[in-house]
Amino acid sequence: MASPTPVEDTIREKITANLKPTSLEIHNDSHLHAHHKAMEGSTSRETHFRLIITSDEFRSKMQPARHRLVYSLLKDEMAKEGGIHALQLRTLTPEEAEKRKQAEEGA
Amino acid sequence: MLSRSILSRRLLRQTAALPTTATASFSTAALRLPTTTTFSSSTRPLLRPAPASPLLRRLLSDQTRQAIDKAVSSAPIVLFMKGTPETPQCGFSRASIQILGLQGVDPDKFAAFNVLEDAELRQGIKEYSDWPTIPQLYIDKEFVGGCDIIVSMHQNGELAKLLDEKKVLVKGEEAEAEAAEAKKE
């Protein structure tokens, strides 16, 4: 049987294979945007994603370079008609993720 | 300014002359021909209609690149967005505009371009910036990032620092002086 979440599966596969993340969260926010004008006529339930990726691959890269890296991996999925419409990214190195966690716990 | 009005007058004469020299079937062609768009691109950054073929659109033409170059250098802070600052058509564009407002960006040093108004800009800017999504922020002609980067730079203080360094914020004293002036009147 076909997966009910083919796009999410592809995202997970590609990110995992290429970035070897120490942590990967994939949130499908498509339902929040289903009524947007841009989504008129779209039947896909996988249009809006929010990714939180922690990977060593991001080390010594500025944020735009990290985002470009992720975009390039998902190029086909984003370019496809009815594919990914919006992709929110948080890209961290393991150290940054640790710092963020500590800050959140402290707050 | 002068040269442009001369050009457009000459252009008017040319298009007006067309139906007399040609048969009636020419007039529709004249209507469709974008003879004026090359000139109006000097008033608006981009007006040329997008090429019909999606394959052609993938290649950024020199003309589009130049128009985007011009847009990017039209102000110290430039945002390519969906909709206008007053009525954004997308939540991410809205968030970006709100942050620039919160930071106190001087409206005189800011320009926004609505990609929904222009299919060629919408496609072209993605290639130009090597960035597949809108909004896109440029500061001093340099690509800064999309919405997520704007938000995180806003939260960690980097954006405030950058905008201050670039001297694009409404100055506190000026703002106060203006407020005082307004009070007097």
Interface residues (C-beta under 8 A of the other chain):
Chain A: H33 H36 K37 A38 Q63 P64 H67 R68 Y71 K75 M78 A79 A86 L87 Q88 L89 R90
Chain B: Q89 C90 G91 F92 D130 W131 P132 T133 F143 V144 G145 G146 C147 D148 I149 S152
